[in-house]
Amino acid sequence: MKTHSELTLTVQIFREGKKYVSYNPELEVASCGNTVEEARYNLKDAMRGFLKSATKTGTLDLVLEEAGFIHKGKSWVTPELVTLDRMSLAL
């Protein structure tokens, strides 16, 4: 397994009723909370658990490569975020 020190990941937070849903698209991990801060904290905890599990099973490198990260030296380089936008689509 290649070593890494820190990853930069995307956090999206949506309001659903009285709850906030947090989502990380790179790892496809989600969580929720009663506040934005709680949803963000719970997502961070869920991502840590996901990455810890991938490390234990020996699949961390594959997971990060599939998420678009590039291994350079002893670090993983975060995929470049080109745009973050919303668009309307008629149904």
PLY file of the C-alpha trace (Angstrom):
ply
format ascii 1.0
element vertex 91
property float x
property float y
property float z
element edge 90
property int vertex1
property int vertex2
end_header
0.00 0.00 0.00
1.24 3.48 -0.83
1.45 5.98 2.03
-0.49 9.21 2.23
-0.72 11.98 4.75
-3.84 13.94 3.90
-6.60 13.87 1.30
-8.74 16.77 0.13
-12.31 15.62 -0.48
-15.51 17.26 -1.69
-18.38 17.80 0.75
-21.91 18.46 -0.46
-24.66 19.21 2.05
-28.36 19.16 1.22
-31.35 19.94 3.36
-34.00 17.23 3.40
-36.91 18.23 5.59
-35.52 18.95 9.06
-32.28 17.01 8.45
-29.09 17.79 6.58
-27.60 15.12 4.33
-23.86 15.25 3.66
-22.28 13.50 0.70
-18.78 12.89 -0.64
-18.88 12.11 -4.39
-15.28 10.84 -4.70
-15.81 7.98 -2.24
-19.61 7.84 -2.62
-20.04 8.09 1.15
-23.00 9.84 2.80
-24.17 10.73 6.28
-26.59 13.16 7.93
-27.20 15.34 10.96
-29.59 17.78 12.59
-27.34 20.75 11.69
-24.91 21.51 8.87
-22.01 21.16 11.30
-23.26 17.80 12.59
-23.80 16.50 9.05
-20.25 17.58 8.09
-18.76 15.97 11.23
-20.70 12.74 10.68
-19.56 12.60 7.05
-15.94 13.06 8.09
-16.36 10.20 10.56
-18.01 8.01 7.88
-15.23 8.74 5.38
-12.57 7.88 7.97
-14.33 4.59 8.65
-14.60 3.85 4.94
-10.90 4.58 4.34
-9.88 2.58 7.42
-11.88 -0.39 6.14
-10.30 -0.06 2.67
-6.87 0.00 4.31
-7.64 -3.14 6.33
-8.86 -5.03 3.26
-5.92 -3.85 1.13
-8.09 -1.96 -1.35
-7.20 1.65 -0.44
-4.99 2.23 -3.49
-7.69 0.91 -5.82
-10.40 3.00 -4.12
-8.35 6.19 -4.43
-7.38 5.48 -8.05
-11.03 4.84 -8.97
-11.95 8.12 -7.25
-9.54 9.98 -9.56
-6.63 10.52 -7.17
-3.12 10.25 -8.63
-0.24 8.81 -6.66
2.90 10.97 -6.83
5.87 10.19 -4.64
4.54 9.42 -1.17
1.30 11.39 -1.57
-2.03 11.23 -3.34
-2.91 14.23 -5.52
-6.54 15.34 -5.40
-8.44 15.38 -8.71
-8.83 18.90 -10.11
-12.30 20.33 -9.53
-13.07 22.16 -12.76
-16.49 23.53 -11.86
-19.19 23.23 -9.27
-22.49 24.30 -10.69
-26.24 23.70 -10.80
-28.48 23.52 -13.82
-32.20 23.28 -14.40
-33.66 20.50 -16.49
-37.28 20.32 -17.59
-39.05 17.01 -17.01
0 1
1 2
2 3
3 4
4 5
5 6
6 7
7 8
8 9
9 10
10 11
11 12
12 13
13 14
14 15
15 16
16 17
17 18
18 19
19 20
20 21
21 22
22 23
23 24
24 25
25 26
26 27
27 28
28 29
29 30
30 31
31 32
32 33
33 34
34 35
35 36
36 37
37 38
38 39
39 40
40 41
41 42
42 43
43 44
44 45
45 46
46 47
47 48
48 49
49 50
50 51
51 52
52 53
53 54
54 55
55 56
56 57
57 58
58 59
59 60
60 61
61 62
62 63
63 64
64 65
65 66
66 67
67 68
68 69
69 70
70 71
71 72
72 73
73 74
74 75
75 76
76 77
77 78
78 79
79 80
80 81
81 82
82 83
83 84
84 85
85 86
86 87
87 88
88 89
89 90
